Amino acid sequence: MKRGKKARAALKKIKNIAGRQIRDIEREFISQQKNKYQDLFIIINKILEQKKLQDEVEQKRKEYKAHLDALKV
């Protein structure tokens, strides 16, 4: 019980920090840079917004890794 609570708190903290970093980067980018990395930001936001789902169909749609090679960054 205690470890699970700490793990959830740590995950929440990591997602919070990552979200702040992404928002800061998006603010600092000029429009040309935003267009170049738009696909990457979409994937990162999906990863940050996802939650544990009980439904197997929904779990198949989850993004676990952002493959940079596929995005041609």
N, CA, C, O and CB atoms as a CASP TS submission, in Angstrom:
PFRMAT TS
TARGET T0000
AUTHOR 0000-0000-0000
METHOD Language model
MODEL 1
PARENT N/A
ATOM      1  N   MET     1       0.817  -1.199   0.000  1.00  0.00           N
ATOM      2  CA  MET     1       0.000   0.000   0.000  1.00  0.00           C
ATOM      3  C   MET     1       0.862   1.264   0.000  1.00  0.00           C
ATOM      4  O   MET     1       0.660   2.189  -0.786  1.00  0.00           O
ATOM      5  CB  MET     1      -0.930  -0.002   1.204  1.00  0.00           C
ATOM      6  N   LYS     2       1.815   1.258   0.904  1.00  0.00           N
ATOM      7  CA  LYS     2       2.625   2.454   1.057  1.00  0.00           C
ATOM      8  C   LYS     2       3.481   2.725  -0.188  1.00  0.00           C
ATOM      9  O   LYS     2       3.636   3.872  -0.608  1.00  0.00           O
ATOM     10  CB  LYS     2       3.514   2.322   2.286  1.00  0.00           C
ATOM     11  N   ARG     3       4.029   1.657  -0.769  1.00  0.00           N
ATOM     12  CA  ARG     3       4.857   1.828  -1.963  1.00  0.00           C
ATOM     13  C   ARG     3       4.028   2.303  -3.151  1.00  0.00           C
ATOM     14  O   ARG     3       4.474   3.132  -3.944  1.00  0.00           O
ATOM     15  CB  ARG     3       5.563   0.518  -2.311  1.00  0.00           C
ATOM     16  N   GLY     4       2.822   1.769  -3.262  1.00  0.00           N
ATOM     17  CA  GLY     4       1.945   2.183  -4.357  1.00  0.00           C
ATOM     18  C   GLY     4       1.602   3.656  -4.272  1.00  0.00           C
ATOM     19  O   GLY     4       1.550   4.355  -5.284  1.00  0.00           O
ATOM     20  N   LYS     5       1.370   4.120  -3.053  1.00  0.00           N
ATOM     21  CA  LYS     5       1.042   5.533  -2.850  1.00  0.00           C
ATOM     22  C   LYS     5       2.234   6.417  -3.236  1.00  0.00           C
ATOM     23  O   LYS     5       2.068   7.455  -3.877  1.00  0.00           O
ATOM     24  CB  LYS     5       0.635   5.791  -1.376  1.00  0.00           C
ATOM     25  N   LYS     6       3.429   5.989  -2.837  1.00  0.00           N
ATOM     26  CA  LYS     6       4.627   6.753  -3.188  1.00  0.00           C
ATOM     27  C   LYS     6       4.868   6.733  -4.694  1.00  0.00           C
ATOM     28  O   LYS     6       5.275   7.733  -5.285  1.00  0.00           O
ATOM     29  CB  LYS     6       5.852   6.196  -2.450  1.00  0.00           C
ATOM     30  N   ALA     7       4.609   5.580  -5.304  1.00  0.00           N
ATOM     31  CA  ALA     7       4.802   5.466  -6.753  1.00  0.00           C
ATOM     32  C   ALA     7       3.845   6.383  -7.502  1.00  0.00           C
ATOM     33  O   ALA     7       4.247   7.049  -8.456  1.00  0.00           O
ATOM     34  CB  ALA     7       4.604   4.014  -7.210  1.00  0.00           C
ATOM     35  N   ARG     8       2.582   6.425  -7.081  1.00  0.00           N
ATOM     36  CA  ARG     8       1.602   7.315  -7.732  1.00  0.00           C
ATOM     37  C   ARG     8       1.993   8.771  -7.546  1.00  0.00           C
ATOM     38  O   ARG     8       1.863   9.575  -8.468  1.00  0.00           O
ATOM     39  CB  ARG     8       0.186   7.076  -7.169  1.00  0.00           C
ATOM     40  N   ALA     9       2.476   9.115  -6.345  1.00  0.00           N
ATOM     41  CA  ALA     9       2.893  10.494  -6.087  1.00  0.00           C
ATOM     42  C   ALA     9       4.094  10.866  -6.956  1.00  0.00           C
ATOM     43  O   ALA     9       4.163  11.973  -7.490  1.00  0.00           O
ATOM     44  CB  ALA     9       3.233  10.684  -4.597  1.00  0.00           C
ATOM     45  N   ALA    10       5.037   9.937  -7.092  1.00  0.00           N
ATOM     46  CA  ALA    10       6.218  10.202  -7.919  1.00  0.00           C
ATOM     47  C   ALA    10       5.833  10.359  -9.385  1.00  0.00           C
ATOM     48  O   ALA    10       6.343  11.245 -10.071  1.00  0.00           O
ATOM     49  CB  ALA    10       7.249   9.073  -7.764  1.00  0.00           C
ATOM     50  N   LEU    11       4.930   9.501  -9.870  1.00  0.00           N
ATOM     51  CA  LEU    11       4.481   9.598 -11.259  1.00  0.00           C
ATOM     52  C   LEU    11       3.779  10.928 -11.514  1.00  0.00           C
ATOM     53  O   LEU    11       3.984  11.559 -12.551  1.00  0.00           O
ATOM     54  CB  LEU    11       3.544   8.431 -11.601  1.00  0.00           C
ATOM     55  N   LYS    12       2.953  11.345 -10.564  1.00  0.00           N
ATOM     56  CA  LYS    12       2.250  12.626 -10.695  1.00  0.00           C
ATOM     57  C   LYS    12       3.254  13.783 -10.757  1.00  0.00           C
ATOM     58  O   LYS    12       3.093  14.717 -11.542  1.00  0.00           O
ATOM     59  CB  LYS    12       1.266  12.831  -9.513  1.00  0.00           C
ATOM     60  N   LYS    13       4.284  13.704  -9.921  1.00  0.00           N
ATOM     61  CA  LYS    13       5.296  14.760  -9.896  1.00  0.00           C
ATOM     62  C   LYS    13       6.073  14.809 -11.213  1.00  0.00           C
ATOM     63  O   LYS    13       6.345  15.888 -11.739  1.00  0.00           O
ATOM     64  CB  LYS    13       6.262  14.546  -8.721  1.00  0.00           C
ATOM     65  N   ILE    14       6.428  13.633 -11.741  1.00  0.00           N
ATOM     66  CA  ILE    14       7.157  13.571 -13.012  1.00  0.00           C
ATOM     67  C   ILE    14       6.318  14.150 -14.143  1.00  0.00           C
ATOM     68  O   ILE    14       6.816  14.929 -14.955  1.00  0.00           O
ATOM     69  CB  ILE    14       7.556  12.120 -13.338  1.00  0.00           C
ATOM     70  N   LYS    15       5.029  13.765 -14.195  1.00  0.00           N
ATOM     71  CA  LYS    15       4.152  14.283 -15.247  1.00  0.00           C
ATOM     72  C   LYS    15       3.976  15.791 -15.120  1.00  0.00           C
ATOM     73  O   LYS    15       3.899  16.496 -16.126  1.00  0.00           O
ATOM     74  CB  LYS    15       2.787  13.588 -15.195  1.00  0.00           C
ATOM     75  N   ASN    16       3.910  16.288 -13.886  1.00  0.00           N
ATOM     76  CA  ASN    16       3.759  17.718 -13.651  1.00  0.00           C
ATOM     77  C   ASN    16       4.987  18.475 -14.173  1.00  0.00           C
ATOM     78  O   ASN    16       4.855  19.485 -14.865  1.00  0.00           O
ATOM     79  CB  ASN    16       3.547  17.998 -12.147  1.00  0.00           C
ATOM     80  N   ILE    17       6.166  17.981 -13.834  1.00  0.00           N
ATOM     81  CA  ILE    17       7.403  18.625 -14.277  1.00  0.00           C
ATOM     82  C   ILE    17       7.523  18.572 -15.800  1.00  0.00           C
ATOM     83  O   ILE    17       7.869  19.568 -16.435  1.00  0.00           O
ATOM     84  CB  ILE    17       8.628  17.953 -13.620  1.00  0.00           C
ATOM     85  N   ALA    18       7.236  17.407 -16.382  1.00  0.00           N
ATOM     86  CA  ALA    18       7.319  17.259 -17.839  1.00  0.00           C
ATOM     87  C   ALA    18       6.335  18.191 -18.535  1.00  0.00           C
ATOM     88  O   ALA    18       6.673  18.796 -19.553  1.00  0.00           O
ATOM     89  CB  ALA    18       7.047  15.802 -18.250  1.00  0.00           C
ATOM     90  N   GLY    19       5.132  18.313 -18.003  1.00  0.00           N
ATOM     91  CA  GLY    19       4.135  19.208 -18.586  1.00  0.00           C
ATOM     92  C   GLY    19       4.587  20.656 -18.557  1.00  0.00           C
ATOM     93  O   GLY    19       4.396  21.395 -19.523  1.00  0.00           O
ATOM     94  N   ARG    20       5.189  21.057 -17.443  1.00  0.00           N
ATOM     95  CA  ARG    20       5.701  22.425 -17.342  1.00  0.00           C
ATOM     96  C   ARG    20       6.812  22.670 -18.360  1.00  0.00           C
ATOM     97  O   ARG    20       6.861  23.727 -18.989  1.00  0.00           O
ATOM     98  CB  ARG    20       6.216  22.701 -15.922  1.00  0.00           C
ATOM     99  N   GLN    21       7.704  21.689 -18.519  1.00  0.00           N
ATOM    100  CA  GLN    21       8.799  21.830 -19.480  1.00  0.00           C
ATOM    101  C   GLN    21       8.275  21.965 -20.910  1.00  0.00           C
ATOM    102  O   GLN    21       8.751  22.804 -21.675  1.00  0.00           O
ATOM    103  CB  GLN    21       9.746  20.630 -19.382  1.00  0.00           C
ATOM    104  N   ILE    22       7.298  21.141 -21.261  1.00  0.00           N
ATOM    105  CA  ILE    22       6.728  21.182 -22.612  1.00  0.00           C
ATOM    106  C   ILE    22       6.047  22.523 -22.866  1.00  0.00           C
ATOM    107  O   ILE    22       6.230  23.123 -23.926  1.00  0.00           O
ATOM    108  CB  ILE    22       5.724  20.028 -22.813  1.00  0.00           C
ATOM    109  N   ARG    23       5.265  22.993 -21.901  1.00  0.00           N
ATOM    110  CA  ARG    23       4.594  24.290 -22.078  1.00  0.00           C
ATOM    111  C   ARG    23       5.609  25.418 -22.222  1.00  0.00           C
ATOM    112  O   ARG    23       5.410  26.337 -23.016  1.00  0.00           O
ATOM    113  CB  ARG    23       3.655  24.577 -20.893  1.00  0.00           C
ATOM    114  N   ASP    24       6.699  25.351 -21.456  1.00  0.00           N
ATOM    115  CA  ASP    24       7.736  26.370 -21.537  1.00  0.00           C
ATOM    116  C   ASP    24       8.414  26.343 -22.910  1.00  0.00           C
ATOM    117  O   ASP    24       8.664  27.391 -23.505  1.00  0.00           O
ATOM    118  CB  ASP    24       8.774  26.167 -20.423  1.00  0.00           C
ATOM    119  N   ILE    25       8.705  25.150 -23.402  1.00  0.00           N
ATOM    120  CA  ILE    25       9.330  25.023 -24.724  1.00  0.00           C
ATOM    121  C   ILE    25       8.395  25.550 -25.807  1.00  0.00           C
ATOM    122  O   ILE    25       8.831  26.269 -26.706  1.00  0.00           O
ATOM    123  CB  ILE    25       9.704  23.553 -25.014  1.00  0.00           C
ATOM    124  N   GLU    26       7.110  25.198 -25.726  1.00  0.00           N
ATOM    125  CA  GLU    26       6.145  25.673 -26.726  1.00  0.00           C
ATOM    126  C   GLU    26       6.041  27.194 -26.723  1.00  0.00           C
ATOM    127  O   GLU    26       5.887  27.808 -27.779  1.00  0.00           O
ATOM    128  CB  GLU    26       4.765  25.058 -26.469  1.00  0.00           C
ATOM    129  N   ARG    27       6.123  27.804 -25.545  1.00  0.00           N
ATOM    130  CA  ARG    27       6.053  29.271 -25.462  1.00  0.00           C
ATOM    131  C   ARG    27       7.284  29.920 -26.084  1.00  0.00           C
ATOM    132  O   ARG    27       7.175  30.956 -26.740  1.00  0.00           O
ATOM    133  CB  ARG    27       5.912  29.719 -24.001  1.00  0.00           C
ATOM    134  N   GLU    28       8.454  29.317 -25.882  1.00  0.00           N
ATOM    135  CA  GLU    28       9.705  29.906 -26.345  1.00  0.00           C
ATOM    136  C   GLU    28       9.934  29.726 -27.849  1.00  0.00           C
ATOM    137  O   GLU    28      10.650  30.515 -28.466  1.00  0.00           O
ATOM    138  CB  GLU    28      10.856  29.305 -25.584  1.00  0.00           C
ATOM    139  N   PHE    29       9.334  28.699 -28.436  1.00  0.00           N
ATOM    140  CA  PHE    29       9.533  28.440 -29.861  1.00  0.00           C
ATOM    141  C   PHE    29       8.848  29.504 -30.702  1.00  0.00           C
ATOM    142  O   PHE    29       7.777  30.001 -30.354  1.00  0.00           O
ATOM    143  CB  PHE    29       9.005  27.052 -30.236  1.00  0.00           C
ATOM    144  N   ILE    30       9.487  29.845 -31.817  1.00  0.00           N
ATOM    145  CA  ILE    30       8.828  30.700 -32.796  1.00  0.00           C
ATOM    146  C   ILE    30       7.935  29.807 -33.656  1.00  0.00           C
ATOM    147  O   ILE    30       8.030  28.581 -33.588  1.00  0.00           O
ATOM    148  CB  ILE    30       9.874  31.490 -33.675  1.00  0.00           C
ATOM    149  N   SER    31       7.080  30.410 -34.452  1.00  0.00           N
ATOM    150  CA  SER    31       6.086  29.636 -35.201  1.00  0.00           C
ATOM    151  C   SER    31       6.725  28.613 -36.148  1.00  0.00           C
ATOM    152  O   SER    31       6.184  27.521 -36.328  1.00  0.00           O
ATOM    153  CB  SER    31       5.194  30.577 -35.995  1.00  0.00           C
ATOM    154  N   GLN    32       7.851  28.949 -36.746  1.00  0.00           N
ATOM    155  CA  GLN    32       8.517  28.013 -37.656  1.00  0.00           C
ATOM    156  C   GLN    32       8.984  26.769 -36.898  1.00  0.00           C
ATOM    157  O   GLN    32       8.856  25.654 -37.402  1.00  0.00           O
ATOM    158  CB  GLN    32       9.715  28.697 -38.355  1.00  0.00           C
ATOM    159  N   GLN    33       9.518  26.951 -35.703  1.00  0.00           N
ATOM    160  CA  GLN    33       9.957  25.816 -34.895  1.00  0.00           C
ATOM    161  C   GLN    33       8.761  24.994 -34.421  1.00  0.00           C
ATOM    162  O   GLN    33       8.827  23.766 -34.381  1.00  0.00           O
ATOM    163  CB  GLN    33      10.780  26.300 -33.691  1.00  0.00           C
ATOM    164  N   LYS    34       7.675  25.667 -34.065  1.00  0.00           N
ATOM    165  CA  LYS    34       6.474  24.952 -33.628  1.00  0.00           C
ATOM    166  C   LYS    34       5.951  24.046 -34.734  1.00  0.00           C
ATOM    167  O   LYS    34       5.556  22.909 -34.477  1.00  0.00           O
ATOM    168  CB  LYS    34       5.383  25.943 -33.197  1.00  0.00           C
ATOM    169  N   ASN    35       5.950  24.550 -35.963  1.00  0.00           N
ATOM    170  CA  ASN    35       5.479  23.746 -37.092  1.00  0.00           C
ATOM    171  C   ASN    35       6.370  22.526 -37.312  1.00  0.00           C
ATOM    172  O   ASN    35       5.880  21.442 -37.630  1.00  0.00           O
ATOM    173  CB  ASN    35       5.430  24.595 -38.367  1.00  0.00           C
ATOM    174  N   LYS    36       7.670  22.704 -37.142  1.00  0.00           N
ATOM    175  CA  LYS    36       8.612  21.606 -37.367  1.00  0.00           C
ATOM    176  C   LYS    36       8.410  20.476 -36.353  1.00  0.00           C
ATOM    177  O   LYS    36       8.505  19.302 -36.709  1.00  0.00           O
ATOM    178  CB  LYS    36      10.053  22.123 -37.294  1.00  0.00           C
ATOM    179  N   TYR    37       8.136  20.821 -35.105  1.00  0.00           N
ATOM    180  CA  TYR    37       8.034  19.832 -34.037  1.00  0.00           C
ATOM    181  C   TYR    37       6.597  19.561 -33.594  1.00  0.00           C
ATOM    182  O   TYR    37       6.383  18.972 -32.535  1.00  0.00           O
ATOM    183  CB  TYR    37       8.840  20.285 -32.858  1.00  0.00           C
ATOM    184  N   GLN    38       5.633  19.972 -34.370  1.00  0.00           N
ATOM    185  CA  GLN    38       4.228  19.825 -33.992  1.00  0.00           C
ATOM    186  C   GLN    38       3.844  18.362 -33.748  1.00  0.00           C
ATOM    187  O   GLN    38       3.148  18.064 -32.777  1.00  0.00           O
ATOM    188  CB  GLN    38       3.336  20.417 -35.075  1.00  0.00           C
ATOM    189  N   ASP    39       4.289  17.451 -34.613  1.00  0.00           N
ATOM    190  CA  ASP    39       3.962  16.032 -34.447  1.00  0.00           C
ATOM    191  C   ASP    39       4.525  15.481 -33.141  1.00  0.00           C
ATOM    192  O   ASP    39       3.863  14.704 -32.451  1.00  0.00           O
ATOM    193  CB  ASP    39       4.498  15.220 -35.629  1.00  0.00           C
ATOM    194  N   LEU    40       5.739  15.882 -32.808  1.00  0.00           N
ATOM    195  CA  LEU    40       6.356  15.430 -31.569  1.00  0.00           C
ATOM    196  C   LEU    40       5.582  15.944 -30.358  1.00  0.00           C
ATOM    197  O   LEU    40       5.361  15.198 -29.404  1.00  0.00           O
ATOM    198  CB  LEU    40       7.815  15.891 -31.502  1.00  0.00           C
ATOM    199  N   PHE    41       5.166  17.217 -30.387  1.00  0.00           N
ATOM    200  CA  PHE    41       4.396  17.765 -29.276  1.00  0.00           C
ATOM    201  C   PHE    41       3.062  17.044 -29.105  1.00  0.00           C
ATOM    202  O   PHE    41       2.602  16.853 -27.980  1.00  0.00           O
ATOM    203  CB  PHE    41       4.157  19.254 -29.487  1.00  0.00           C
ATOM    204  N   ILE    42       2.445  16.644 -30.202  1.00  0.00           N
ATOM    205  CA  ILE    42       1.176  15.914 -30.126  1.00  0.00           C
ATOM    206  C   ILE    42       1.381  14.584 -29.408  1.00  0.00           C
ATOM    207  O   ILE    42       0.593  14.218 -28.537  1.00  0.00           O
ATOM    208  CB  ILE    42       0.590  15.678 -31.541  1.00  0.00           C
ATOM    209  N   ILE    43       2.437  13.862 -29.774  1.00  0.00           N
ATOM    210  CA  ILE    43       2.711  12.572 -29.133  1.00  0.00           C
ATOM    211  C   ILE    43       3.047  12.759 -27.657  1.00  0.00           C
ATOM    212  O   ILE    43       2.564  12.008 -26.810  1.00  0.00           O
ATOM    213  CB  ILE    43       3.864  11.848 -29.849  1.00  0.00           C
ATOM    214  N   ILE    44       3.864  13.746 -27.348  1.00  0.00           N
ATOM    215  CA  ILE    44       4.237  13.988 -25.954  1.00  0.00           C
ATOM    216  C   ILE    44       3.009  14.341 -25.128  1.00  0.00           C
ATOM    217  O   ILE    44       2.865  13.855 -24.006  1.00  0.00           O
ATOM    218  CB  ILE    44       5.282  15.112 -25.858  1.00  0.00           C
ATOM    219  N   ASN    45       2.127  15.170 -25.655  1.00  0.00           N
ATOM    220  CA  ASN    45       0.913  15.523 -24.921  1.00  0.00           C
ATOM    221  C   ASN    45       0.012  14.315 -24.719  1.00  0.00           C
ATOM    222  O   ASN    45      -0.624  14.196 -23.672  1.00  0.00           O
ATOM    223  CB  ASN    45       0.153  16.620 -25.652  1.00  0.00           C
ATOM    224  N   LYS    46      -0.060  13.411 -25.702  1.00  0.00           N
ATOM    225  CA  LYS    46      -0.835  12.177 -25.532  1.00  0.00           C
ATOM    226  C   LYS    46      -0.266  11.341 -24.393  1.00  0.00           C
ATOM    227  O   LYS    46      -1.011  10.800 -23.576  1.00  0.00           O
ATOM    228  CB  LYS    46      -0.847  11.356 -26.838  1.00  0.00           C
ATOM    229  N   ILE    47       1.056  11.241 -24.345  1.00  0.00           N
ATOM    230  CA  ILE    47       1.706  10.466 -23.292  1.00  0.00           C
ATOM    231  C   ILE    47       1.409  11.075 -21.927  1.00  0.00           C
ATOM    232  O   ILE    47       1.121  10.352 -20.973  1.00  0.00           O
ATOM    233  CB  ILE    47       3.224  10.396 -23.529  1.00  0.00           C
ATOM    234  N   LEU    48       1.479  12.397 -21.831  1.00  0.00           N
ATOM    235  CA  LEU    48       1.251  13.049 -20.544  1.00  0.00           C
ATOM    236  C   LEU    48      -0.205  12.981 -20.101  1.00  0.00           C
ATOM    237  O   LEU    48      -0.481  12.955 -18.902  1.00  0.00           O
ATOM    238  CB  LEU    48       1.690  14.489 -20.615  1.00  0.00           C
ATOM    239  N   GLU    49      -1.135  12.953 -21.041  1.00  0.00           N
ATOM    240  CA  GLU    49      -2.555  12.963 -20.692  1.00  0.00           C
ATOM    241  C   GLU    49      -3.134  11.575 -20.445  1.00  0.00           C
ATOM    242  O   GLU    49      -4.215  11.456 -19.869  1.00  0.00           O
ATOM    243  CB  GLU    49      -3.332  13.632 -21.778  1.00  0.00           C
ATOM    244  N   GLN    50      -2.436  10.527 -20.869  1.00  0.00           N
ATOM    245  CA  GLN    50      -3.021   9.195 -20.756  1.00  0.00           C
ATOM    246  C   GLN    50      -3.090   8.737 -19.299  1.00  0.00           C
ATOM    247  O   GLN    50      -2.283   9.144 -18.463  1.00  0.00           O
ATOM    248  CB  GLN    50      -2.215   8.195 -21.582  1.00  0.00           C
ATOM    249  N   LYS    51      -4.043   7.908 -19.027  1.00  0.00           N
ATOM    250  CA  LYS    51      -4.254   7.347 -17.699  1.00  0.00           C
ATOM    251  C   LYS    51      -4.382   5.847 -17.839  1.00  0.00           C
ATOM    252  O   LYS    51      -4.534   5.323 -18.943  1.00  0.00           O
ATOM    253  CB  LYS    51      -5.511   7.957 -17.012  1.00  0.00           C
ATOM    254  N   LYS    52      -4.321   5.162 -16.716  1.00  0.00           N
ATOM    255  CA  LYS    52      -4.532   3.719 -16.752  1.00  0.00           C
ATOM    256  C   LYS    52      -5.967   3.447 -17.138  1.00  0.00           C
ATOM    257  O   LYS    52      -6.896   4.009 -16.558  1.00  0.00           O
ATOM    258  CB  LYS    52      -4.193   3.063 -15.391  1.00  0.00           C
ATOM    259  N   LEU    53      -6.142   2.588 -18.112  1.00  0.00           N
ATOM    260  CA  LEU    53      -7.480   2.247 -18.569  1.00  0.00           C
ATOM    261  C   LEU    53      -7.718   0.762 -18.361  1.00  0.00           C
ATOM    262  O   LEU    53      -6.814  -0.051 -18.555  1.00  0.00           O
ATOM    263  CB  LEU    53      -7.674   2.630 -20.052  1.00  0.00           C
ATOM    264  N   GLN    54      -8.939   0.406 -17.964  1.00  0.00           N
ATOM    265  CA  GLN    54      -9.285  -0.988 -17.744  1.00  0.00           C
ATOM    266  C   GLN    54      -9.632  -1.679 -19.054  1.00  0.00           C
ATOM    267  O   GLN    54      -9.419  -2.883 -19.193  1.00  0.00           O
ATOM    268  CB  GLN    54     -10.447  -1.098 -16.769  1.00  0.00           C
ATOM    269  N   ASP    55     -10.148  -0.951 -19.992  1.00  0.00           N
ATOM    270  CA  ASP    55     -10.605  -1.514 -21.253  1.00  0.00           C
ATOM    271  C   ASP    55      -9.410  -1.826 -22.158  1.00  0.00           C
ATOM    272  O   ASP    55      -8.602  -0.941 -22.444  1.00  0.00           O
ATOM    273  CB  ASP    55     -11.579  -0.545 -21.956  1.00  0.00           C
ATOM    274  N   GLU    56      -9.294  -3.072 -22.607  1.00  0.00           N
ATOM    275  CA  GLU    56      -8.165  -3.466 -23.443  1.00  0.00           C
ATOM    276  C   GLU    56      -8.144  -2.731 -24.776  1.00  0.00           C
ATOM    277  O   GLU    56      -7.071  -2.437 -25.304  1.00  0.00           O
ATOM    278  CB  GLU    56      -8.199  -4.956 -23.686  1.00  0.00           C
ATOM    279  N   VAL    57      -9.299  -2.437 -25.317  1.00  0.00           N
ATOM    280  CA  VAL    57      -9.360  -1.731 -26.597  1.00  0.00           C
ATOM    281  C   VAL    57      -8.738  -0.351 -26.453  1.00  0.00           C
ATOM    282  O   VAL    57      -7.998   0.095 -27.329  1.00  0.00           O
ATOM    283  CB  VAL    57     -10.820  -1.616 -27.096  1.00  0.00           C
ATOM    284  N   GLU    58      -9.032   0.313 -25.367  1.00  0.00           N
ATOM    285  CA  GLU    58      -8.469   1.645 -25.143  1.00  0.00           C
ATOM    286  C   GLU    58      -6.964   1.564 -24.892  1.00  0.00           C
ATOM    287  O   GLU    58      -6.223   2.463 -25.289  1.00  0.00           O
ATOM    288  CB  GLU    58      -9.170   2.332 -23.957  1.00  0.00           C
ATOM    289  N   GLN    59      -6.509   0.504 -24.240  1.00  0.00           N
ATOM    290  CA  GLN    59      -5.081   0.386 -23.945  1.00  0.00           C
ATOM    291  C   GLN    59      -4.250   0.252 -25.211  1.00  0.00           C
ATOM    292  O   GLN    59      -3.090   0.664 -25.224  1.00  0.00           O
ATOM    293  CB  GLN    59      -4.830  -0.805 -23.039  1.00  0.00           C
ATOM    294  N   LYS    60      -4.805  -0.306 -26.262  1.00  0.00           N
ATOM    295  CA  LYS    60      -4.058  -0.463 -27.506  1.00  0.00           C
ATOM    296  C   LYS    60      -3.753   0.880 -28.152  1.00  0.00           C
ATOM    297  O   LYS    60      -2.836   0.975 -28.968  1.00  0.00           O
ATOM    298  CB  LYS    60      -4.831  -1.338 -28.474  1.00  0.00           C
ATOM    299  N   ARG    61      -4.488   1.895 -27.811  1.00  0.00           N
ATOM    300  CA  ARG    61      -4.294   3.230 -28.394  1.00  0.00           C
ATOM    301  C   ARG    61      -3.271   4.060 -27.621  1.00  0.00           C
ATOM    302  O   ARG    61      -2.954   5.178 -28.027  1.00  0.00           O
ATOM    303  CB  ARG    61      -5.620   3.975 -28.440  1.00  0.00           C
ATOM    304  N   LYS    62      -2.754   3.535 -26.524  1.00  0.00           N
ATOM    305  CA  LYS    62      -1.842   4.305 -25.700  1.00  0.00           C
ATOM    306  C   LYS    62      -0.483   4.470 -26.376  1.00  0.00           C
ATOM    307  O   LYS    62      -0.038   3.595 -27.119  1.00  0.00           O
ATOM    308  CB  LYS    62      -1.675   3.641 -24.342  1.00  0.00           C
ATOM    309  N   GLU    63       0.150   5.570 -26.117  1.00  0.00           N
ATOM    310  CA  GLU    63       1.491   5.853 -26.619  1.00  0.00           C
ATOM    311  C   GLU    63       2.458   5.641 -25.457  1.00  0.00           C
ATOM    312  O   GLU    63       2.326   6.286 -24.417  1.00  0.00           O
ATOM    313  CB  GLU    63       1.600   7.319 -27.207  1.00  0.00           C
ATOM    314  N   TYR    64       3.415   4.754 -25.624  1.00  0.00           N
ATOM    315  CA  TYR    64       4.381   4.513 -24.568  1.00  0.00           C
ATOM    316  C   TYR    64       5.731   5.155 -24.860  1.00  0.00           C
ATOM    317  O   TYR    64       6.454   5.542 -23.942  1.00  0.00           O
ATOM    318  CB  TYR    64       4.555   3.034 -24.361  1.00  0.00           C
ATOM    319  N   LYS    65       6.065   5.266 -26.129  1.00  0.00           N
ATOM    320  CA  LYS    65       7.353   5.840 -26.497  1.00  0.00           C
ATOM    321  C   LYS    65       7.166   6.798 -27.663  1.00  0.00           C
ATOM    322  O   LYS    65       6.296   6.609 -28.514  1.00  0.00           O
ATOM    323  CB  LYS    65       8.370   4.732 -26.857  1.00  0.00           C
ATOM    324  N   ALA    66       7.986   7.809 -27.680  1.00  0.00           N
ATOM    325  CA  ALA    66       7.985   8.732 -28.816  1.00  0.00           C
ATOM    326  C   ALA    66       9.181   8.363 -29.686  1.00  0.00           C
ATOM    327  O   ALA    66      10.324   8.655 -29.333  1.00  0.00           O
ATOM    328  CB  ALA    66       8.049  10.248 -28.347  1.00  0.00           C
ATOM    329  N   HIS    67       8.925   7.734 -30.801  1.00  0.00           N
ATOM    330  CA  HIS    67      10.003   7.316 -31.692  1.00  0.00           C
ATOM    331  C   HIS    67      10.382   8.484 -32.593  1.00  0.00           C
ATOM    332  O   HIS    67       9.627   8.871 -33.484  1.00  0.00           O
ATOM    333  CB  HIS    67       9.585   6.077 -32.536  1.00  0.00           C
ATOM    334  N   LEU    68      11.543   9.026 -32.349  1.00  0.00           N
ATOM    335  CA  LEU    68      11.987  10.206 -33.081  1.00  0.00           C
ATOM    336  C   LEU    68      12.291   9.892 -34.539  1.00  0.00           C
ATOM    337  O   LEU    68      12.129  10.755 -35.402  1.00  0.00           O
ATOM    338  CB  LEU    68      13.213  10.799 -32.417  1.00  0.00           C
ATOM    339  N   ASP    69      12.726   8.676 -34.825  1.00  0.00           N
ATOM    340  CA  ASP    69      13.021   8.315 -36.214  1.00  0.00           C
ATOM    341  C   ASP    69      11.767   8.376 -37.070  1.00  0.00           C
ATOM    342  O   ASP    69      11.822   8.787 -38.229  1.00  0.00           O
ATOM    343  CB  ASP    69      13.639   6.914 -36.288  1.00  0.00           C
ATOM    344  N   ALA    70      10.643   7.973 -36.509  1.00  0.00           N
ATOM    345  CA  ALA    70       9.389   7.977 -37.256  1.00  0.00           C
ATOM    346  C   ALA    70       8.922   9.401 -37.543  1.00  0.00           C
ATOM    347  O   ALA    70       8.214   9.641 -38.520  1.00  0.00           O
ATOM    348  CB  ALA    70       8.309   7.216 -36.485  1.00  0.00           C
ATOM    349  N   LEU    71       9.317  10.334 -36.697  1.00  0.00           N
ATOM    350  CA  LEU    71       8.889  11.722 -36.871  1.00  0.00           C
ATOM    351  C   LEU    71       9.831  12.515 -37.771  1.00  0.00           C
ATOM    352  O   LEU    71       9.526  13.652 -38.133  1.00  0.00           O
ATOM    353  CB  LEU    71       8.786  12.401 -35.524  1.00  0.00           C
ATOM    354  N   LYS    72      10.950  11.940 -38.130  1.00  0.00           N
ATOM    355  CA  LYS    72      11.944  12.591 -38.994  1.00  0.00           C
ATOM    356  C   LYS    72      12.421  13.908 -38.405  1.00  0.00           C
ATOM    357  O   LYS    72      12.448  14.935 -39.083  1.00  0.00           O
ATOM    358  CB  LYS    72      11.365  12.830 -40.385  1.00  0.00           C
ATOM    359  N   VAL    73      12.796  13.862 -37.133  1.00  0.00           N
ATOM    360  CA  VAL    73      13.268  15.064 -36.442  1.00  0.00           C
ATOM    361  C   VAL    73      14.728  15.256 -36.727  1.00  0.00           C
ATOM    362  O   VAL    73      15.332  16.213 -36.242  1.00  0.00           O
ATOM    363  CB  VAL    73      13.023  14.976 -34.924  1.00  0.00           C
TER
END
